[in-house]
């Protein structure tokens, strides 16, 4: 009897030890998994923070570069205006004849001005450039390449910009790019352009602008809105914007009133009031319809 009684507590103590060891192993496994999860979370947070820092750094560099470029362009423009005003006040450049203007330049500036004037006087840019490549009037008895000898690339660039800037295509391209950029970078830009569109409507209604220019500006607005709508991933708020509603109403009213600017004064005044009524009625109806058809557009 005694040996049996002595063996029972040994078995109990052995089982207790095994259970405690298993519990410790389980606790160690749980704590290890918790530590690994915490480590993974810390790593993910570090990766996210590093990505955010890198993105913020890129944005800061872009903003600094943009402001630096704008500052350089502004300083260069102001310096050019200052030199022009200083030269005009000193030599009365604008009041002189063409030959006297060339003589008023000091050093070799008159020669470079002569080449610049020759590029502008040529029938085309290509023909003027060819005349400078085969120049037989600068040096007596010799045919030289004036572009290579006098390094006339600044004069060529300025003459090309002057020729292009005088055309309608350059003005249209500049206005299209500025309007598209303005609408793309600021979500409330269409409200500002709506005010500009109202001024355009009033000037066209009072016959202060040619109809072709008004139609051209309207096409630029519509094309810019269409491109921004695509670049904003089909933002439905642009479809119910005041600018688009005004443009739609303006085009419909002009289609129904083709002879608005004809007739006596009283008739034209009544046509003007009817024209404004049609513009705003069509615009408000279009905006209301878009908000009903696209609920997301009315929530903005």
Buried (B, 14 or more C-beta within 10 A) or exposed (E): EEEEEEEEEEEEEEEEEEEEEEEEEEEEEEEEEEEEEEEEEEEEEEEEEEEEEEEEEEEEEEEEEEEEEEEEEEEEEEEEEEEEEEBBEEBEBEEBEEEEBBEBBEEEEEBBBBBBBBBEEBEEBEEBBEBBEEBEEBEEEEEBEBBEEBEBEEBBEEBBEEBEEEEEEEEBEEBBEEBBEBBBEEBEBBEEBBEEBBEBBEEBBEEEBEEEEBEBBBEBBBEBBEBBBEEBEEBBBBBBBBBBBBBBBBBBBBEEBEEBBEEEEEEBEEBBEBBBEBBBEBBBBBBEEBBEEBEEBBEE
